[in-house]
Amino acid sequence: MSEELHGTITIDEERIMKALEHAEEDAVQVREVLAKALELKGLNADEATVLMRIQSPELEEELFETARKVKDEIYGRRLVLFAPLYVSNLCANDCTYCAFRAGNKAVKRRALNYEEVIEETRILINQGHKRVLLVAGESYPKEGIDYVLKCIDTIYSVKSEWGEVRRINVNLAPLSLDEFKRLKERRIGTFQLFQETYHRETYSKVHISGKKRDFDWRITAMDRAMLAGIDDVGIGVLFGLYDWRFDVLALLQHNNHLEERFGVGCHTISVPRIEPAVGAEVSEHPPVPVNDRDFKKLIAILRLTVPYTGIILSTRENPEMRREALAMGVSQISAGSRTNPGGYHEEAYEMSQFSLGDHRSLDEVVEDIAHMGYIPSFCTGCYRLGRTGKDFMDLAKPGLIKHYCEINALSTFTEFLEHFASPITKEVGDKLVDKIVSEQPATRKERANNVVQKVRAGERDVYV
């Protein structure tokens, strides 16, 4: 088998199109599918398609309520927080929807030097972040991939009195098998890469030039990553380029391919919608815009179809939408984000990749979600204990991962409250932590209380 793995994944467009021809809602079928979803074993593509046909407000609310129940059963009250760290906006591709596209003269190009990476990292640490998503445009300075690897080493090297980055996830251009092996050596968490759209004709239209124009090289990247030993991978779609229903069904085919070949599907799915970007005309006028109603539907359908897969929502969305999405499926969000290199210590938004919908600080986001009863989690315990890929799913599917995740979330939330929270956030957060500890089942209450008290007494990085 060649390293490029061209042609190893086939998205069955004809099958998807045929499934979408029938748009009539069937209440009996919908309720049967929703009942099956409550078994927490996921849904197949045909069942997901049944849910896509929902039109009536009554069935739509039943969909959302089922998604809320499944989300709560699997993820409970924890919500993972992270921040993107853009190290470069250099890019060799010309993608019509992106401000970083090679032909855009309106954006100032920049790749951070290592001292600047240290400064950006230090700011994030002092805000309270423990998880970082390293992002780079799909071209690097003269060092090539070594630049990214050195950036990872640099981020991990930064320590402050009260914290450090404990896990780096990365969002990079597709790599060769050998490059993925080198990336694996850097102790990364999840490797993210979005197909943008799985519809080949649309993909060709919006990717004018550059290596990204090669649909097959991109879609097979996760195979190479997993062959290299990176067993936590994240896929996604840029909603608005094509019919969201097609792209959701195609994404599920991609996930099924990974499950069949490697025994485990993707660890996360990201659901960004196109937002305005400087010098990107398509971003101002998405070819197939996704309204708020359909956006909530697709999140709910994904939660029911792949219940144990994390769903990530970025700061593209406004606070109100983010609040609604948390209840029905989203399990990870970015907070206090900047989408331009150097953005945390410089206010230079003309270099941003896209417009933000949520400009709140990390502390403000933490206070908001704590008011809603969620545990803001900065936990990285599973990564460092080897609970990744199939090992993670083997614990998650029987419900065993809950024994670790909620306690670890309480630990990292308490750590945030002790050192980084504003007085108002600390007051709200401490009350929530005490309430959740008191509500733990007898088998976990003592362990949860011990972990929280250790952190309050000065211990750090306490996890089970």
Secondary structure by P-SEA (a helix, b strand, c coil): cccccccccccaaaaaaaaaccccccaaaaaaaaaaaaacccccaaaaaaaaacccaaaaaaaaaaaaaaaaaccccbbbbbbbbbccccccccccccccccccccbbbbbbcaaaaaaaaaaaaaacccbbbbbbccccccccaaaaaaaaaaaaacccccccccbbbbbbccccaaaaaaaaaccccbbbbbcccccaaaaaaaccccccccaaaaaaaaaaaaaacccbbbbbcccccccaaaaaaaaaaaaaaaaaaccccccbbbbbcccccccccccccccccccaaaaaaaaaaaaaacccbbbbbcccccaaaaaaaaaccccbbbcccccccccccccccccccccccccccaaaaaaaaaaaccccccccccccccccaaaaaaaaaaccccccaaaaaaaaaaaaaaccccaaaaaaaaaaaaaaaaacccccaaaaaaaaaaaaaccccccc
